[in-house]
Amino acid sequence: TKEPKIVLPTTKITEIQQIMQQNKVHTVLVCDAERHLLGVVDHYSCML
């Protein structure tokens, strides 16, 4: 399995889309500075 891609809550949607495209993933994890999971952003969420 691949290493999960992690972004901060302040990461812009455009940056998240780039990360997903570059890494060929459809979901990224949103974590705080201590790497506690806060949520998930997927490909479909970016389309809204």
C-alpha distance matrix in Angstrom:
0.0 3.8 6.7 8.7 11.9 15.0 18.6 22.0 24.3 26.6 24.2 25.9 24.6 25.2 23.0 20.2 20.6 20.5 17.2 15.7 17.4 16.7 12.9 12.9 11.6 13.9 13.6 14.2 15.2 18.8 19.6 22.9 23.7 22.8 19.3 20.5 18.9 21.6 20.1 17.8 18.7 17.6 18.9 21.8 23.0 23.5 25.7 28.2
3.8 0.0 3.8 6.1 8.7 12.1 15.5 19.0 21.6 23.6 21.0 22.7 21.6 22.0 19.6 17.0 17.6 17.2 13.8 12.7 14.5 13.4 9.6 10.4 9.3 12.2 11.8 11.7 13.0 16.5 17.3 20.5 21.2 20.8 17.3 18.9 17.5 20.0 18.6 16.2 16.7 15.9 17.1 20.3 21.2 21.3 23.7 26.3
6.7 3.8 0.0 3.8 6.5 9.2 12.9 16.1 19.0 20.9 18.7 20.9 20.4 21.0 18.2 15.8 17.2 16.7 13.0 12.7 15.1 13.7 10.2 12.0 10.5 13.1 11.8 10.5 11.0 14.0 14.3 17.3 17.6 17.2 13.8 15.8 14.8 17.6 16.7 14.9 15.8 15.8 17.5 20.8 21.0 21.0 23.9 26.2
8.7 6.1 3.8 0.0 3.8 6.3 9.9 13.2 15.7 17.9 15.8 18.0 17.3 18.4 15.9 13.0 14.8 14.9 11.2 10.8 13.8 13.2 10.0 11.4 8.9 10.7 8.6 6.9 7.2 10.5 11.3 14.6 15.6 15.4 11.8 13.3 11.7 14.1 13.0 11.1 12.1 12.5 14.6 17.6 17.5 17.8 20.8 22.9
11.9 8.7 6.5 3.8 0.0 3.8 6.9 10.5 13.1 14.9 12.4 14.5 14.0 15.0 12.2 9.6 11.7 11.7 7.9 8.3 11.6 10.9 8.4 10.5 8.3 10.0 7.9 5.2 6.2 8.8 10.0 13.1 14.1 14.9 11.5 13.4 11.8 13.5 12.3 10.4 10.5 11.3 13.1 16.4 15.8 15.4 18.7 20.8
15.0 12.1 9.2 6.3 3.8 0.0 3.8 7.0 9.8 11.8 10.0 12.8 13.1 14.6 11.8 9.4 12.5 12.8 9.5 10.5 14.0 13.5 11.7 13.8 11.5 12.3 9.4 5.7 4.8 5.8 6.5 9.4 10.5 11.6 8.4 10.4 9.2 10.5 10.2 9.2 9.9 11.9 14.2 17.1 15.7 15.5 19.1 20.6
18.6 15.5 12.9 9.9 6.9 3.8 0.0 3.8 6.7 8.1 6.3 9.4 10.3 12.1 9.3 7.5 11.2 11.7 9.2 10.8 14.2 14.1 13.1 15.3 13.2 13.4 10.7 7.0 6.2 5.0 6.2 8.3 9.6 11.8 9.4 11.1 10.0 10.1 9.9 9.4 9.3 12.0 14.1 16.6 14.6 13.9 17.7 18.8
22.0 19.0 16.1 13.2 10.5 7.0 3.8 0.0 3.8 5.3 5.4 9.1 11.0 13.2 10.8 9.8 13.6 14.4 12.4 14.2 17.5 17.5 16.8 19.0 16.8 16.7 13.7 10.1 8.5 5.5 5.5 5.9 7.3 10.3 8.9 10.3 9.8 9.1 10.0 10.7 11.0 14.3 16.5 18.6 15.9 15.3 19.1 19.6
24.3 21.6 19.0 15.7 13.1 9.8 6.7 3.8 0.0 3.8 5.6 8.3 10.1 13.1 11.7 10.6 14.1 15.7 14.3 15.7 18.9 19.6 19.1 20.8 18.3 17.4 14.4 11.3 9.6 6.0 6.8 6.9 9.4 12.2 11.1 11.3 10.3 8.1 8.8 10.1 10.3 13.9 16.2 17.5 14.4 14.1 17.7 17.5
26.6 23.6 20.9 17.9 14.9 11.8 8.1 5.3 3.8 0.0 3.8 6.3 9.2 11.6 10.3 10.4 13.9 15.0 14.3 16.3 19.0 19.4 19.7 21.6 19.7 19.0 16.5 13.5 12.5 9.3 10.0 9.5 10.9 14.3 13.8 14.5 13.9 11.9 12.5 13.3 12.6 15.9 17.5 18.9 15.8 14.6 18.1 18.0
24.2 21.0 18.7 15.8 12.4 10.0 6.3 5.4 5.6 3.8 0.0 3.8 6.6 8.4 6.6 6.9 10.3 11.2 10.6 12.7 15.3 15.7 16.2 18.1 16.5 16.1 14.1 11.2 11.2 8.9 10.5 11.1 12.3 15.6 14.3 15.5 14.5 13.0 12.7 12.4 11.0 13.7 14.9 16.8 14.1 12.4 15.9 16.5
25.9 22.7 20.9 18.0 14.5 12.8 9.4 9.1 8.3 6.3 3.8 0.0 3.8 5.4 5.3 6.4 8.8 10.1 10.8 12.6 14.5 15.5 16.7 18.1 16.8 16.0 14.6 12.6 13.4 11.5 13.8 14.6 16.1 19.3 17.9 18.8 17.3 15.5 14.5 13.7 11.3 13.4 13.8 15.3 12.7 10.3 13.4 14.0
24.6 21.6 20.4 17.3 14.0 13.1 10.3 11.0 10.1 9.2 6.6 3.8 0.0 3.8 5.4 4.9 6.1 8.6 9.8 10.4 12.3 14.1 15.3 15.9 14.6 13.2 12.3 11.1 12.7 11.6 14.7 16.3 18.3 21.1 19.1 19.8 17.6 15.7 13.9 12.3 9.1 10.5 10.3 11.7 9.4 6.6 9.7 10.7
25.2 22.0 21.0 18.4 15.0 14.6 12.1 13.2 13.1 11.6 8.4 5.4 3.8 0.0 3.8 5.4 5.1 6.4 8.8 10.0 10.7 12.3 14.3 15.1 14.7 13.9 13.9 12.9 15.1 14.5 17.4 19.0 20.4 23.4 21.4 22.5 20.6 19.1 17.3 15.3 12.1 12.6 11.5 13.3 11.9 8.4 10.7 12.5
23.0 19.6 18.2 15.9 12.2 11.8 9.3 10.8 11.7 10.3 6.6 5.3 5.4 3.8 0.0 3.8 5.4 5.1 6.2 8.7 9.9 10.5 12.2 13.9 13.4 13.5 13.0 11.3 13.3 12.7 15.1 16.7 17.6 20.6 18.6 20.3 18.7 17.8 16.4 14.6 11.9 12.9 12.4 15.0 13.6 10.6 13.5 15.4
20.2 17.0 15.8 13.0 9.6 9.4 7.5 9.8 10.6 10.4 6.9 6.4 4.9 5.4 3.8 0.0 3.8 5.4 5.0 6.2 8.6 9.9 10.6 11.8 10.5 10.1 9.3 7.7 10.0 10.0 13.0 15.2 16.8 19.3 16.8 18.1 16.0 15.2 13.3 11.1 8.3 9.2 9.2 12.0 10.7 8.3 11.7 13.7
20.6 17.6 17.2 14.8 11.7 12.5 11.2 13.6 14.1 13.9 10.3 8.8 6.1 5.1 5.4 3.8 0.0 3.8 5.5 5.1 6.2 8.6 10.0 10.2 9.7 9.0 9.7 9.5 12.6 13.3 16.5 18.9 20.6 23.0 20.3 21.4 19.0 18.2 15.9 13.1 9.7 9.2 7.6 10.5 10.2 7.2 9.6 12.5
20.5 17.2 16.7 14.9 11.7 12.8 11.7 14.4 15.7 15.0 11.2 10.1 8.6 6.4 5.1 5.4 3.8 0.0 3.8 5.4 5.1 6.0 8.4 9.6 10.2 11.0 11.8 11.2 14.2 15.0 17.7 19.9 20.9 23.3 20.8 22.6 20.7 20.3 18.4 15.7 12.8 12.4 10.9 14.1 14.0 11.0 13.2 16.1
17.2 13.8 13.0 11.2 7.9 9.5 9.2 12.4 14.3 14.3 10.6 10.8 9.8 8.8 6.2 5.0 5.5 3.8 0.0 3.8 5.5 5.2 6.0 8.2 8.1 9.6 9.7 8.5 11.4 12.6 15.0 17.4 18.3 20.4 17.7 19.6 17.8 18.0 16.3 13.7 11.5 11.3 10.9 14.4 14.3 12.0 14.8 17.6
15.7 12.7 12.7 10.8 8.3 10.5 10.8 14.2 15.7 16.3 12.7 12.6 10.4 10.0 8.7 6.2 5.1 5.4 3.8 0.0 3.8 5.6 5.3 5.6 4.9 6.0 7.0 7.3 11.0 12.9 15.9 18.9 20.3 22.0 18.8 20.2 17.9 18.1 15.7 12.5 10.0 8.8 7.8 11.6 12.2 10.4 12.8 15.8
17.4 14.5 15.1 13.8 11.6 14.0 14.2 17.5 18.9 19.0 15.3 14.5 12.3 10.7 9.9 8.6 6.2 5.1 5.5 3.8 0.0 3.8 5.5 5.1 6.7 8.1 10.4 11.1 14.8 16.7 19.5 22.4 23.6 25.4 22.4 24.0 21.7 21.8 19.4 16.1 13.4 11.6 9.6 13.1 14.3 12.0 13.5 17.0
16.7 13.4 13.7 13.2 10.9 13.5 14.1 17.5 19.6 19.4 15.7 15.5 14.1 12.3 10.5 9.9 8.6 6.0 5.2 5.6 3.8 0.0 3.8 5.7 8.1 10.6 12.3 12.2 15.5 17.4 19.6 22.2 22.8 24.6 21.8 23.9 22.1 22.7 20.8 17.8 15.5 14.3 13.0 16.6 17.5 15.2 17.1 20.4
12.9 9.6 10.2 10.0 8.4 11.7 13.1 16.8 19.1 19.7 16.2 16.7 15.3 14.3 12.2 10.6 10.0 8.4 6.0 5.3 5.5 3.8 0.0 3.8 5.5 8.9 10.2 10.2 13.4 15.9 18.0 20.9 21.6 22.9 19.7 21.7 19.9 21.0 19.0 16.0 14.4 13.2 12.5 16.3 17.3 15.7 17.9 21.1
12.9 10.4 12.0 11.4 10.5 13.8 15.3 19.0 20.8 21.6 18.1 18.1 15.9 15.1 13.9 11.8 10.2 9.6 8.2 5.6 5.1 5.7 3.8 0.0 3.8 6.9 9.4 10.8 14.4 17.2 19.8 23.0 24.2 25.3 21.9 23.4 21.1 22.0 19.5 16.1 14.2 12.0 10.7 14.3 16.0 14.8 16.3 19.7
11.6 9.3 10.5 8.9 8.3 11.5 13.2 16.8 18.3 19.7 16.5 16.8 14.6 14.7 13.4 10.5 9.7 10.2 8.1 4.9 6.7 8.1 5.5 3.8 0.0 3.8 5.7 7.6 11.1 14.2 16.9 20.3 21.9 22.8 19.3 20.4 17.8 18.7 16.0 12.5 11.0 8.8 8.5 12.0 13.5 12.9 14.9 17.9
13.9 12.2 13.1 10.7 10.0 12.3 13.4 16.7 17.4 19.0 16.1 16.0 13.2 13.9 13.5 10.1 9.0 11.0 9.6 6.0 8.1 10.6 8.9 6.9 3.8 0.0 3.8 7.1 10.5 13.4 16.6 20.1 22.3 23.3 19.7 20.2 17.1 17.4 14.2 10.5 8.5 5.6 5.1 8.4 10.1 10.1 11.9 14.7
13.6 11.8 11.8 8.6 7.9 9.4 10.7 13.7 14.4 16.5 14.1 14.6 12.3 13.9 13.0 9.3 9.7 11.8 9.7 7.0 10.4 12.3 10.2 9.4 5.7 3.8 0.0 3.8 6.9 9.8 13.0 16.6 19.0 19.8 16.3 16.5 13.3 13.6 10.6 6.9 5.7 4.1 6.3 9.1 9.4 10.1 12.7 14.8
14.2 11.7 10.5 6.9 5.2 5.7 7.0 10.1 11.3 13.5 11.2 12.6 11.1 12.9 11.3 7.7 9.5 11.2 8.5 7.3 11.1 12.2 10.2 10.8 7.6 7.1 3.8 0.0 3.8 6.6 9.6 13.1 15.3 16.3 12.8 13.5 10.7 11.2 8.9 5.9 5.5 6.4 8.8 11.7 10.9 11.1 14.4 16.1
15.2 13.0 11.0 7.2 6.2 4.8 6.2 8.5 9.6 12.5 11.2 13.4 12.7 15.1 13.3 10.0 12.6 14.2 11.4 11.0 14.8 15.5 13.4 14.4 11.1 10.5 6.9 3.8 0.0 3.8 6.2 10.0 12.5 13.1 9.6 9.8 7.0 7.8 6.1 4.7 6.4 8.7 11.9 14.1 12.6 13.4 16.8 17.9
18.8 16.5 14.0 10.5 8.8 5.8 5.0 5.5 6.0 9.3 8.9 11.5 11.6 14.5 12.7 10.0 13.3 15.0 12.6 12.9 16.7 17.4 15.9 17.2 14.2 13.4 9.8 6.6 3.8 0.0 3.8 7.0 10.0 11.3 8.5 8.4 6.1 5.5 5.0 5.5 7.1 10.4 13.5 15.3 12.9 13.5 17.2 17.6
19.6 17.3 14.3 11.3 10.0 6.5 6.2 5.5 6.8 10.0 10.5 13.8 14.7 17.4 15.1 13.0 16.5 17.7 15.0 15.9 19.5 19.6 18.0 19.8 16.9 16.6 13.0 9.6 6.2 3.8 0.0 3.8 6.7 7.5 5.0 5.2 4.5 5.2 7.0 8.7 10.8 14.1 17.3 19.1 16.7 17.2 20.9 21.3
22.9 20.5 17.3 14.6 13.1 9.4 8.3 5.9 6.9 9.5 11.1 14.6 16.3 19.0 16.7 15.2 18.9 19.9 17.4 18.9 22.4 22.2 20.9 23.0 20.3 20.1 16.6 13.1 10.0 7.0 3.8 0.0 3.8 5.4 5.1 5.5 6.9 6.8 9.8 12.1 14.0 17.5 20.5 22.1 19.4 19.8 23.5 23.5
23.7 21.2 17.6 15.6 14.1 10.5 9.6 7.3 9.4 10.9 12.3 16.1 18.3 20.4 17.6 16.8 20.6 20.9 18.3 20.3 23.6 22.8 21.6 24.2 21.9 22.3 19.0 15.3 12.5 10.0 6.7 3.8 0.0 3.8 5.4 7.5 9.8 10.6 13.4 15.3 17.0 20.3 23.1 25.1 22.5 22.4 26.2 26.5
22.8 20.8 17.2 15.4 14.9 11.6 11.8 10.3 12.2 14.3 15.6 19.3 21.1 23.4 20.6 19.3 23.0 23.3 20.4 22.0 25.4 24.6 22.9 25.3 22.8 23.3 19.8 16.3 13.1 11.3 7.5 5.4 3.8 0.0 3.8 5.6 9.0 10.7 13.8 16.0 18.3 21.5 24.6 26.5 24.2 24.5 28.3 28.6
19.3 17.3 13.8 11.8 11.5 8.4 9.4 8.9 11.1 13.8 14.3 17.9 19.1 21.4 18.6 16.8 20.3 20.8 17.7 18.8 22.4 21.8 19.7 21.9 19.3 19.7 16.3 12.8 9.6 8.5 5.0 5.1 5.4 3.8 0.0 3.8 6.2 8.7 11.2 12.9 15.3 18.2 21.3 23.4 21.3 21.9 25.6 26.1
20.5 18.9 15.8 13.3 13.4 10.4 11.1 10.3 11.3 14.5 15.5 18.8 19.8 22.5 20.3 18.1 21.4 22.6 19.6 20.2 24.0 23.9 21.7 23.4 20.4 20.2 16.5 13.5 9.8 8.4 5.2 5.5 7.5 5.6 3.8 0.0 3.8 6.3 9.3 11.8 14.8 17.9 21.3 22.9 20.6 21.8 25.3 25.4
18.9 17.5 14.8 11.7 11.8 9.2 10.0 9.8 10.3 13.9 14.5 17.3 17.6 20.6 18.7 16.0 19.0 20.7 17.8 17.9 21.7 22.1 19.9 21.1 17.8 17.1 13.3 10.7 7.0 6.1 4.5 6.9 9.8 9.0 6.2 3.8 0.0 3.8 5.8 8.2 11.5 14.5 18.0 19.4 17.3 18.7 22.1 22.2
21.6 20.0 17.6 14.1 13.5 10.5 10.1 9.1 8.1 11.9 13.0 15.5 15.7 19.1 17.8 15.2 18.2 20.3 18.0 18.1 21.8 22.7 21.0 22.0 18.7 17.4 13.6 11.2 7.8 5.5 5.2 6.8 10.6 10.7 8.7 6.3 3.8 0.0 3.8 7.3 10.2 13.6 17.2 18.0 15.3 16.9 20.2 19.8
20.1 18.6 16.7 13.0 12.3 10.2 9.9 10.0 8.8 12.5 12.7 14.5 13.9 17.3 16.4 13.3 15.9 18.4 16.3 15.7 19.4 20.8 19.0 19.5 16.0 14.2 10.6 8.9 6.1 5.0 7.0 9.8 13.4 13.8 11.2 9.3 5.8 3.8 0.0 3.8 6.9 10.1 13.7 14.4 11.9 13.8 17.0 16.7
17.8 16.2 14.9 11.1 10.4 9.2 9.4 10.7 10.1 13.3 12.4 13.7 12.3 15.3 14.6 11.1 13.1 15.7 13.7 12.5 16.1 17.8 16.0 16.1 12.5 10.5 6.9 5.9 4.7 5.5 8.7 12.1 15.3 16.0 12.9 11.8 8.2 7.3 3.8 0.0 3.8 6.5 10.2 11.2 9.3 11.2 14.3 14.7
18.7 16.7 15.8 12.1 10.5 9.9 9.3 11.0 10.3 12.6 11.0 11.3 9.1 12.1 11.9 8.3 9.7 12.8 11.5 10.0 13.4 15.5 14.4 14.2 11.0 8.5 5.7 5.5 6.4 7.1 10.8 14.0 17.0 18.3 15.3 14.8 11.5 10.2 6.9 3.8 0.0 3.8 7.0 8.2 6.2 7.5 10.8 11.5
17.6 15.9 15.8 12.5 11.3 11.9 12.0 14.3 13.9 15.9 13.7 13.4 10.5 12.6 12.9 9.2 9.2 12.4 11.3 8.8 11.6 14.3 13.2 12.0 8.8 5.6 4.1 6.4 8.7 10.4 14.1 17.5 20.3 21.5 18.2 17.9 14.5 13.6 10.1 6.5 3.8 0.0 3.8 5.5 5.4 6.8 9.2 10.8
18.9 17.1 17.5 14.6 13.1 14.2 14.1 16.5 16.2 17.5 14.9 13.8 10.3 11.5 12.4 9.2 7.6 10.9 10.9 7.8 9.6 13.0 12.5 10.7 8.5 5.1 6.3 8.8 11.9 13.5 17.3 20.5 23.1 24.6 21.3 21.3 18.0 17.2 13.7 10.2 7.0 3.8 0.0 3.8 5.5 5.5 6.9 9.6
21.8 20.3 20.8 17.6 16.4 17.1 16.6 18.6 17.5 18.9 16.8 15.3 11.7 13.3 15.0 12.0 10.5 14.1 14.4 11.6 13.1 16.6 16.3 14.3 12.0 8.4 9.1 11.7 14.1 15.3 19.1 22.1 25.1 26.5 23.4 22.9 19.4 18.0 14.4 11.2 8.2 5.5 3.8 0.0 3.8 5.4 5.2 7.1
23.0 21.2 21.0 17.5 15.8 15.7 14.6 15.9 14.4 15.8 14.1 12.7 9.4 11.9 13.6 10.7 10.2 14.0 14.3 12.2 14.3 17.5 17.3 16.0 13.5 10.1 9.4 10.9 12.6 12.9 16.7 19.4 22.5 24.2 21.3 20.6 17.3 15.3 11.9 9.3 6.2 5.4 5.5 3.8 0.0 3.8 5.4 5.7
23.5 21.3 21.0 17.8 15.4 15.5 13.9 15.3 14.1 14.6 12.4 10.3 6.6 8.4 10.6 8.3 7.2 11.0 12.0 10.4 12.0 15.2 15.7 14.8 12.9 10.1 10.1 11.1 13.4 13.5 17.2 19.8 22.4 24.5 21.9 21.8 18.7 16.9 13.8 11.2 7.5 6.8 5.5 5.4 3.8 0.0 3.8 5.6
25.7 23.7 23.9 20.8 18.7 19.1 17.7 19.1 17.7 18.1 15.9 13.4 9.7 10.7 13.5 11.7 9.6 13.2 14.8 12.8 13.5 17.1 17.9 16.3 14.9 11.9 12.7 14.4 16.8 17.2 20.9 23.5 26.2 28.3 25.6 25.3 22.1 20.2 17.0 14.3 10.8 9.2 6.9 5.2 5.4 3.8 0.0 3.8
28.2 26.3 26.2 22.9 20.8 20.6 18.8 19.6 17.5 18.0 16.5 14.0 10.7 12.5 15.4 13.7 12.5 16.1 17.6 15.8 17.0 20.4 21.1 19.7 17.9 14.7 14.8 16.1 17.9 17.6 21.3 23.5 26.5 28.6 26.1 25.4 22.2 19.8 16.7 14.7 11.5 10.8 9.6 7.1 5.7 5.6 3.8 0.0
